[in-house]
Amino acid sequence: MTYSTGTSPSSVAVGDFNNDTDLDIVVTNSQDDTVSVLLGYGNGSFTDQTTYSTGFGTWSVAVDDFNNDSQLDIVVVNRDNNTVSILLGYGNGSFANRTAYSTGSAPTAIAVGDFNNDSQLDIVVVNLYGNTVSILLGYGNGSFENQTTYSTGSVPESVAVGDFNNDTRLDIVVVN
């Protein structure tokens, strides 16, 4: 099956955005500066897309609950205006208008985790041209502190998180 999205789709994530226990899809559209949300019927088919404005050059996407309301939210990196955008979910398949936060130069990938052990979700972004990662610590209400940056090697392109040294704290791995 094929479904329409925006122009130049670049990243995809899944989650249950309307609380019907069926998986839904969110796709970044890098040339349209939007995300497309396609709600799943549970039989392998999906609704037509609903689009939401993000930022310029929407590149990578992740989903999680950033405001602790038990509803999935969307976070995307916007490569062309050096931001991340948060779209808070209403739990019915629709989302609030974006809130943007600054990152380093040309953010390309994103991961989510609790990096300061306060039980609130935080965001890490790799910045391709800045040779850095940006960490945005979450307040648990859908908003975030300004970024803190850390140097990486040249041209970081991807990021993942996990507890690699078994100290019960998340670590960050970057590919460059």
GIKA-V219407 format. One record per backbone hydrogen bond with DSSP energy under -0.5 kcal/mol. NH is the residue of the N-H (numbers start at 0). CO is the residue of the C=O. If there is no record, write none. Layout:
# GIKA-V219407
NH:CO
NH:CO
This chain:
# GIKA-V219407
9:27
10:27
12:25
14:23
16:14
23:14
24:37
25:12
26:35
27:10
28:33
29:7
29:27
30:6
31:6
32:28
33:28
34:51
35:26
36:49
37:24
37:35
38:36
40:44
46:38
49:36
51:34
53:32
56:29
56:54
57:54
58:76
59:76
61:74
63:72
65:63
72:63
73:86
74:61
75:84
76:59
77:82
78:56
78:76
79:55
80:55
80:77
81:77
82:77
83:100
84:75
85:98
86:73
87:85
89:93
92:16
95:87
98:85
100:83
102:81
106:103
107:125
108:125
110:123
112:121
114:112
121:112
122:135
123:110
124:133
125:108
126:131
127:105
127:125
128:104
129:104
130:126
131:126
132:149
133:124
134:147
135:122
135:133
136:134
138:142
141:65
144:136
147:134
149:132
151:130
156:174
157:174
159:172
161:170
163:161
165:162
169:113
170:161
172:159
174:157
